[in-house]
Amino acid sequence: MCWGKGKELNNILSIYFNSEEVKVLKDLPKPRRGAIFYEDNKLYATLASYPITKGHVVVVWKKKVSDLHLLNKREYEHLMDVVDAVRNALLKVLKVKKVYLVYADEAKHVHWHLVPRYNVKGFNILEEKPKKLKDVSLARKLKKNLRMM
C-alpha cells in the first residue's frame, strides 16, 4: 500500500469534501455550532463535520498555513501539545485504547485529524464512510476532560 495515493487518500478527503469539491479545494469547512471544544488565539479543536468514527476530531491552525514545516518551532510545539491533550481527552472520555493521528495537507491548511479506533485496525479505518455530525454533546465532555499543559 502506498500512503497518500488512491483509495486511502480519497477516503481522507471525503471526510470533508465530495468529489467535485476536491477539485476546487480552497479551505476547510466551518465547524458546526457547538462542536468547538477548545480554542485559543492560534488554533481550535472541533468535532469533525463528517466524522468517520464517533469522536473524530480536527485540530485546526487558524491562520492559513499550507504545511507543517512552515510553522516555527514554538508554533509547532504548541500545535502538537494541543493535539496530545485532545488525544488524551479522547482516550479518557471514549475509553478507547488508540487514537490515530492523521495529517493530510490537500486542503493546504495545517490541521490534524484525530480518529478514535474502535474495532477497526490499521488503514482499514480510512474505509469507513463519513456521516454528517448531528450530535455535538461529546464536545462538552471533551472540554471538561481536556488537560492543557
N, C-alpha and C positions, 0 to 999 in steps of 0.2 A: 504494500500500500504506500502510495506517495502522498504525504500530507500536503494539503494546500491545492490539490488538483481534484478534478472530477466530482463525484457524488458527495464526498465529505465536505468540500468547500461549498458546494451548492446548498447543502443542508444547513451549514452555519449561516450562510447569507439568507436563507429562507426563514431564519428565526425572526428577522425583521422585515424582509422585503419580498415582494412577489417577483417573478422573473422579469417583468417589464421594468420594475423599479431598480433592479440591479444594474440594468443597462445605463441608467441615468443617475446612479447613486451619488448623492451630494452630501448627506449627513444622516445622523441617527434620528429616529423618531422621538417625539416628545413623550416623556413618561406619562402614564395615566395618573390622574388626580389621586393623591393619597398613596401612591406607590413609592415615592422617595422616602427613605428612612434615615438617610444620613446626607448632610450637605455642609460644605464649608466654602471658603472663597475660591478654592482650586478645583473641586470635584464634587460629584454626588454619587450615591449608591441608590439604586432603584430596582424594584421587581421588574423583570423583563416584560415588555409589552406583549410578546408572543413566546411564552416560556416553552421549552421542550421537556422540562420536568417541573414538578412543584418546587418552588423555592429558587428557580433560576433567576439570578441577579445580574445586573450590569453595573459596573463601576465606571463612570464616565468623567474624563478630564473636561472641564467646562470650556476652556479656551481650545479652539480648533487647532490641534497639533496633529500632523499627519502620521507620525511614527514615534515609538517609544524612545528611540535614540536621540530625538530632538529635545527631550526633556533634560534639564540639567540634573546633576546628581541629587540635589536636595528635593527637587520636584519628583524625580523617580522614586526616591526613598519614601516620600510622603504617599505617593500613589500606592506603592507596594505595602506600606503599613496599613493603609485603609483596606486594601484587598485582603490582607492577612486577618484583620479584625472582623471583616464581613464573613470570611470563610469560617472563622471560629464561631461566630454567632449562628451561622447556618448549621454547623455541626451540632451545636448545643440545642438549638430550637427544633430542628428536624430529626435529631437523633440518627443521623446517617454517619457512616464511617469515612466516606470520601466526598470531596467536592472537587470537581475538575475545574481547572483554570484554563480558559481558552482565550487566546489573543489572536484576533483576526483583524487585519488593518485595511480590508477592502473599502471600508467607509471613509478611509483617510482621516480618521478622528480617533485619537487614543481612547480605548476602552477595553475592559476585561469582562468576559462572561464567566460567572461562577455557576457551575451546573452541578447540583447535588446528584450523587449516584445512588440509586436505589438498588434494583436487581439487575441492571444492565451493566455490562463491563466493557471497558476499552472504548474504541471508536464507535462501537455499536450504539452508544448513546446519541451520536450525531444523526442517527437514522430515525430518531423519534420525531413525530410530527408536531410542529409548534401549534399551540392553541392560543387564542386571544385571551389575555388576562381578564378575569371577571371579578375576582375577589382580592382585595388589597389588604385584608386583615393581617396577613403574615408580616406586612411592613411594620406594624406596631410591635409585634413580638420581636422582630429583629432589632428594632430601635432600642427596645428595653434591654436586650441582651448584648448589645454592641459595646465592647470594651476597647476604647481607643487608648493608645499609649501616650 
